[in-house]
């Protein structure tokens, strides 16, 4: 279950590759972290950009790893209409 957070996620989607690769529990936990403003392993520059973007029309970007160490991203679009879970190779 997704918790309420600092911003709207909009429609949540996951790429086919991420769906077949990532542990679903890790994805859900990371989505909750993302919406709470925990940007995971994002760089300091991306963290600062996210904090700036929270109340503006700018995208939000987080980086996480699942229990097998697979890196994945969560991106919420600038208009908050869609949040996508994807692997870096999906971008």
Buried (B, 14 or more C-beta within 10 A) or exposed (E): EEEEBBBEBBEBEBBEEBEEBBEEEBBBBBBBBBBEBBBBEBEEEBBEBBEEBEEEEBBBBBBBBBEEEBBBBBBBBEEBEEBBBBBEEBE
